[in-house]
Amino acid sequence: MIKDGMSKKTKKQKIIASYRNKLRLLESQKRDYELKQEIKEEKEEKQNLPKKEKDKIIKDIQKDNTYSNYFKTDFKKSLIITILILGFEIGLYTAAINNFVPFLK
């Protein structure tokens, strides 16, 4: 039943292969456990931040919000001024074409 090119594993080789598989399994479980521990420690550190650091973080977030609000209001003002200037120029151009203003010739 066994072909000439294929050799059968000995009992010793089977035991070694079994131990090797068990070792791989244990190593992967150990890695998973260590990763879970690191994540758990990071969460605990974040939860145990002193009140001053939490307040500082909150203030930084609020500053970012105020900067974005300033940007939005400045952008709106710039857009309105640009539209007004373009409207004025278009008005002058049409006035010059239709000879409404004699000094624009």
C-alpha positions, 0 to 999 in steps of 0.5 A: 500500500505504501509507495516506494518514494514515500516513507512512513513517520516513526512514532518518535517523529510523530511525537516531535511534530505533536510537540512542535504544533503544541508549542506554536499554539502556546506561542500564539496564545502568549502573543494574544495574551500580551497584546490584550494586556498592553491594550488593557494597560493603555486603557487604564492609563487613559482613564487614570489621567490627572484632572489637570491633563484632562482639562488641558486636553479639553481646552486644546479641543476648544481652541481648535473649535474657536480657530475653525470658527474664526476661519469660517467667519473670515472666509465668509467675509472674504467671499462677500467682499469678493462678490461685491467687487466683482459685481461692481466691476461688472456694473462698470463694464456694462455701464461703459458698453452702454454709454451710461457714464460718459467718462468711461469711454 
